[in-house]
Amino acid sequence: MATELSGLRKAAVLLVQMGKEHSAHVLKSLRETEVEALTAEIARLEDVDLETVDAVFSEFQELAHARQYFSQGGMPFAEEVLIATLGPEKAREVMSRLSAALVEMPFEFLRRVDPRLVLSFLQDEHPQTITLVLAHMAAEQAAVVLGGLPELVQADVAHRLAVMDRTSPEIVKQVEVHLERRLSTVLQSNDYSAVGGLQPLVDIINHSDRSTERLILEGLEQRDRELAEAVRAHMFMFEDIINLDDRSVQLVLRQTDSKVLAVALKGVRPDVREKITKNMSERAAISLKEEIDVLGPTRLTQVEEAQVQIVRQIRSLEEAGQIIISRGNTDDFVD
């Protein structure tokens, strides 16, 4: 029965039942050591009876629901809902498993805090403290915090985040306790937290507005050109559309409103505009040029918003496997 299995064995059973694609997606979000342990456990799995599989899935479902309730209203709310749904005894079992799981996730409480509130509390903190907090936040929330920091602090934090590796549990706990006093919530960390690195920074930048994106990259360029190039190599910016193949550009154009495209092309490099127009019919290209001319002077913020909208569409198409983005050194681009 599932109650007799270790947490690692339950996870292995669950991943096998999820199938290759879904399992691969889960493994991508785990640490290397966790992936190694899970894959080894999967290799050791023998035939698992249907009753055990059902029990593992039921436990996972209960824990997922409990975590959802916890996110909505905290531990007391989650416990109340579970008691009403499952009864006192079963609810206690689920809450016990949930508590054990949450202990392994530092700064989990930040998901329930308005990032603007977090920004107001972090503005006067040391950049290293801000970096540690951002590394544990969801990319969407971290983008709001990073975008609200002064430019110099923003660049410093971005650099620290990119080169950050591991943080001791003592430091993590000190920062959590500090935030507990200000936000009245804290979670504990019993293990080293693998945080930071290029990908978290890229994720944050990808969720930022274009102005913030530009400031971060310019700040990194001044501090560490090699690191800035590495970040750009993992990103896709509007000007990088010249590196898409013609079929991909045509697919993007079919899903882009002509008015948005016209605004996005205001003031761009000639090679970027040429890449767009050569993948349009002659009539459509002429119409686009006329629409750009009619716009006249356009606010930079409007241009950047339009470009971000198109870039998000491109990233969405890539995630759906409909296009392939070739990420390379920005030195290959024409100024």
N, C-alpha and C positions, 0 to 999 in steps of 0.2 A: 504494500500500500504506500501511497505518497507520503504519509506521515513518517515512514521508516526510511525514506530516502534523504540524502544530503541535499543541501541547496544547489550544489554543483550538478548533482545527478538530475534533479528536477529541471534545472535550466537546460541540460543536455536533451532530456526527453522533449521538452517544449520546443526547442529549436529544430529537432528532427521532424516533429509533427508539423511545423510551420512551413517546411519546404525550403528548397535551396535559395530562391530569390529573397524571400523574407528573412531567412536566417542570415544571409550574407549582409543584408542591410543592417541587421542588429549588430552583427560582429564588427562592422565598420565603426560603430560608435563606442566600442570597448577598448580598454587598454590592451597593449600587446600581451602582457602576462595573463590577462583574463581570457583573451582569445586562445592562447596556448593551452590554458587549463581546460577550457570548454571543449576545444577540438579533441584534446586527448581523452576527455570523458566521453565524448560522442563515439570515438573510436573503440572505447571499451564497452559501449552499450551492447547488450545482447537483446534477445527478444523481450519486449515489455508487454505485459498483458493489457488488454483493453481497459480493464477496471482501473489499473494504475494510471494509464494515460488520461482517462476521464477525471480521475482525482487530481492529477497535476493541473489539468486545464481549469478545473473548478477552483482550485486554490489560487491560480493565477488571476482568474476572473474576479474573485473576491478581493484580492489584493489590489487589483487595478481600480475597482470601484471604490475601495477604501481610500486609495491615494487621490482619486478624483474628489471625493468628499472632503478630504483633508485640504486640498488645494483651494476648495471653495470657501471653507469656513474654519479650518484648523482642526486640531485633534479632537476637541470636545464635540464639535459638530459632526465629524466623521463617526465618532463613537455612538452618538445619539441615533443617527440614520441607520447604522448597522444593527444596533439593538432592535430598532423598530422593524428592520427587514429580516434579520437572521435570528434574533433572540439573544439574550444576555451572554450565554455561554459561548456560542459560536462567534459572536461579535468580539468577545475578549480574545479569542484565538487569532482572529484576523487582525485586530489592533496590535497584538503582540508582534505579529509578523511585520506589520507596517512600521512599527516603531523601530524594529531591528533594521529594516531596509532604509529608513530615513537617516539613521545614524551614519550610514555609509555615504550620504550625499550632503556635503557641506553647502551652506548657504541656500538650502532648498527654500527657505522662507522668502527669499528675494523674488521668487516667481509671483508672490502675492502682493508685492509692494510696488506702488506706482514708481517707475524709474525716475520721474521728475522729483519725487520725494527723496529717493536715494541720492540723486544729484545734489540736492540742497544740503544733505548731510555730508557728502564727500568732498565738496568744493574746497574746503580748508584742510583736507587731509593730505598727508605726504603722497607723492605720486606712486610710491611703491604700494601703499595701502590701497589706493584707488585701483591700481593694476590688479592686485589680488582679488578684489571684489568683482571687477569686470570679468576676470577670467572664469568666475563661477556663475555669471549671469547668462541668461538667454541672449542670443545675438541681438534680437530686436530691442530688448531692454538696454543692453550695453551700448547700443548705437545711440540711444537717446542720451545716456549719461556722457559718453565720450563727446558727442556733438555739442553738449552744453558747457564743456570745460573751456577755459581760456586757451588760446592757440598754442602758447608755449607749453602749457601743462599737457595739452592734448597730444602734441608731438612726443613729449617725454613719456607719457603713459603708453602711447602706441609702440614706441621703441621697446620699452620694458616688457610689454605684453608679448611682442614678437620673439624676444630672446629668453623669455621666462621658461623654466623647465619644471622643477618640482619645488614644492613648499612644505616645510616640516609641519606636522600636526600642531605643534606648539604655537607656531606663528598663525596658522589658520584659526586656531581656537582663540587666540588673543584678539584677532580682528573680529571674530564672531561675537565675543563677549563685549567688545567695544560697541558693536552695532546693537547688541542686545540692550545696552543701557540707553541707546537712543531710539531704537525701534521696537524694543520690548519683545524681541523674538530671537532665538538662537538655536542652532543645531550643532552637534559635535562631530568632530572628525577623528577617527581612530587610526587612520592610515595616511600615508603620504598621498597627496593629491597631485596627479599629473595634469597640470593646467598650463595655459599659455601656448606659445608657439605660433607659427605662421597661420595655420588654418583658423583658429579662433579670431585672430585679428582680421583676416580676410572676410570671415563671416560677418563680423561687426561692420566693416567698411561697406560690404555689399548691402547692408540694411540701413546705411546712412544716406543722407541726401548728398547730392553731387558736390555741394560746397564743402561739407565736412570731409568728404572723400578726398577732394583736392588738397585741403589743408593738411590732412594727415599724411598724404603721400609727399607733399612738399616738405613737411617737417622731417619725415624720415629721410628724404633725399639729402637734406642738410646734415643730418646726424650720421647716417650710415647708408651710402649710395648702394652698396652691394645688397643690403637688407631691403632697401626700397625696390630694387630690381626684382628681388625674390618675391616680394609681396605682389608686385605687378604681374609677375609670371603666373601667379595663382589666381589672378583676377581677370575679369573681362570688363573693359570700359567701352564707352560708346565709340571712341575712335578705333577700337580694335576690330570693328566691323569689317575693315579692309582685309582682315585675315580669314574671314569666312569664305567658303566656296560659294560660287554663284547660286547653286541650288538652295543653299541655306539662306542666302540673302533674299532670294525670291520668296521663300517660305515666310520669312519675317515680314516682308513687305505686304504679303497677302493678309496678314493679321494685324497690320498697323494702320490706324486712321491717317488719311492723307494730311489732315490739318496738324496732327501731332508730329508727323514726319517733317512737315514744312518748318515748324517751329524748331525742331531738334537740329535741323540742318543750317540754321542761322549761324553764320560765322565759323563754320567748321572748315577744316583743311580741304583744299581742292580734291585731294585723292579720296577723302572720305565721301564727298558729294558725288564724285565720279563713280565710285564703287556702287552707290545707290542707283544712280540714273542709268548706268549701263545694264542694270538688271530690270529695267522697266521698258515698256514700249516707248517708241519715240513720242507718241501723243501724250502718254502719261508723264514722261520726263519734262515735256514742254509745259504741261499743266502744273507740274510741281514747281518748276522755276517761276512761273507766273504767280503762284500762290505764295512763294517765298518773297518775291518782290513786293507783293501787295501788303505783306505784313509790316514792312517798314522797320524802324527801330523797335527792337524787342528787348524786354528786360532779361538780364542774364539768368535770373532765377526761373523765369518761364522756360528758357531754352534748356536749362539743366533739368528741370522737372520733366520735360518732354523726352530728353535723352535717357533719364533714369527709367521712365516708363517703357521705352523700347528695349533697354538693357534687361529689364526684368522679364520682358517677353522672351528675349533671347535665352536668358538663363532658364526660363520655364521650359522652352523647347528643348534645351539641352538635357534637362532633368528627365524629360519625357522620352529622350532617346531619338528625337526627330532631327536634331542637328548635332554636329560635333564641333566643339570649340578648340582650336589649336592655340594653346597658351605658350607664348614665347617671350624672348627678351625684347623690351620696349625699344632697344637701340635699333631694331629692324624697322621701326616706324619712320615715316618721312615727316619732317616738320614743315 
